[in-house]
């Protein structure tokens, strides 16, 4: 299993959207593909695309 999917999920949880793609040095579609690939591996939905992550659930930096 590639770690880039796990890295993408962690970055989504940790960052605001405008810093996410800069942190991962990639584009939104590439991050989406990474996360979808990881979701297939585990057979679960990791993130809901239509909901924002509020600060309460963000990982401390």
C-alpha positions in Angstrom: 0.0 0.0 0.0 1.3 3.4 -0.9 1.6 5.9 2.0 0.6 8.9 -0.2 -3.0 8.1 0.4 -2.5 8.2 4.2 -0.5 11.4 3.8 -3.3 13.0 1.8 -6.0 12.1 4.4 -3.8 13.5 7.2 -3.2 16.7 5.3 -6.9 17.2 4.6 -7.6 16.9 8.3 -4.6 19.1 9.3 -4.9 21.9 6.8 -7.1 24.5 5.3 -7.8 23.8 1.6 -5.6 26.6 0.4 -2.5 25.2 2.1 -3.3 21.5 1.5 -2.2 21.4 -2.2 0.9 23.4 -1.5 1.9 21.0 1.4 1.4 17.9 -0.8 2.9 19.7 -3.9 0.0 18.4 -6.0 -3.5 19.3 -7.3 -7.0 18.7 -5.9 -7.8 15.9 -8.4 -4.6 14.1 -7.5 -5.4 14.3 -3.8 -8.9 13.1 -4.5 -7.5 10.1 -6.4 -5.1 9.3 -3.5 -7.9 9.3 -1.0 -10.3 7.3 -3.2 -7.5 4.7 -3.6 -7.1 4.4 0.1 -10.9 4.2 0.6 -10.9 1.2 -1.8 -8.1 -0.5 0.2 -10.0 -0.2 3.5 -13.5 -0.4 2.1 -14.7 2.6 4.0 -15.4 6.3 3.2 -12.7 8.3 5.0 -13.9 11.8 4.3 -17.2 13.3 3.3 -16.5 15.6 0.4 -19.4 17.9 1.0 -18.6 18.7 4.6 -15.9 21.0 6.0 -13.7 19.8 8.8 -14.3 22.1 11.7 -11.4 23.1 14.1 -12.7 20.8 16.8 -11.7 17.8 14.7 -8.4 19.1 13.3 -5.2 17.5 14.5 -3.1 19.8 16.7 0.0 21.1 14.9 
